[in-house]
Structure formats: C-alpha cells, structure tokens
Amino acid sequence: MTDRTAPRHITAVAIEPDWYEPYAISQAMRAGDTVYVSGQAGIDENGRTVSEDFGDQMRRAVANIERVLTETGASLRDIVKVTIMVTDMANLDTVVAIRREVFTEPYPADNLLQVAALASPEWKVEIDAVAVLPEEDR
C-alpha cells in the first residue's frame, strides 16, 4: 500500500472553519519557505457567496487569501505570484483597480484567465497565490 502522508517538509495550512475540507482540498500547503494558497473565491466563512457584484467577490477572495496567509505568518506583501480566473474579461478594469488597492510595488507576477465556469455557478472570480514567508517566520 502506498504511504499517503505528506513528507515532513510539506504541511497543510488549516483555518477554522475550513470551507474546503468537505471537498478534500487544503486551504494552503507550505513547502519549506513557500506557501501555495488554493484558489479562493468570494465566499464567507460558511461557504456562501458574498454578493453578485464582481468587485465584492474579488475583494472577498483576496481577504480569504490574506486570512489563510496569516495562519503561516505571511501577508499579502509576501505574495510573489497570483492566478486570477474570471468568468468575464469585461471585468479587467476592476481587476486592475483592486490589484492596485491590495498589492504594493513590486506587484506580484500574475496570470489572468477567462474561464467558462468556476466551481459554483454564482462565482465570478477565483484567485490562487504563491507566497514566500518573511525571514522571521522561516
């Protein structure tokens, strides 16, 4: 039988409540000094979509990323890469405006993709992130 436990240098990052646990998804994984945050959507702590508004959903997705990173000792400033998936590229101006609100220079590397759908039909945006822990938390 295959050992299904993660190597000791890789650990799951958990938050409570964990809205992804029922789907066998870790909120994030820490491998050494790097944190890989799973795609976060505009959902509240109970897994409910916060609004029909794209901007509200994106801001909440970023807040969810920040909440997960806080568990590791990291912050939005420690993000080096994001992938932003949107269901309508017509929201590009809002994406750029919110990136300027939540990130500072140098801005993280980014992939911006339009997708046909996300995991829930009411989701308009999902964001994943990669962060490097600050020196004091290594």
Protein Blocks (a to p, Z undefined) as FASTA:
>chain_A
ZZfbdcfkbccddddddfklmnopafbdcehjbccddddddddfkopafbfbfklmmmmm
mmmmmmmmmmnopafklpcbdcdddfbfklmmmmmmmmmmmpccddddddddddfbdfbf
kbcbdcdddddddfklZZ
